[in-house]
Amino acid sequence: MSDFDAAAEVAALKQETQLRHKRRYTKRPSQLDPYRLKLIALRDAGASFTELQHWLKKRKLRVSLSTVTRYMNRYG
């Protein structure tokens, strides 16, 4: 007879998976945070995400279009 407990093995594997997928960084402020209100105002005035990206570039802040889109979808 074997002493194999499948349920216990699955529970241990799930616990290991949770530890492996745990985020290992602390949340830090976004570099877009100082511009949040201005970005929202520009977006409300009809600016596209690409135009917001170009506006940030004029202020010496290079970010990808997906970063602007995600930020505005989260906060705007």
Summary of the structure (lengths in Angstrom):
residues: 76
radius of gyration: 22.0
end to end distance: 61.9
largest distance: 73.3
contacts: 145
relative contact order: 0.12
helix: 63%
strand: 0%
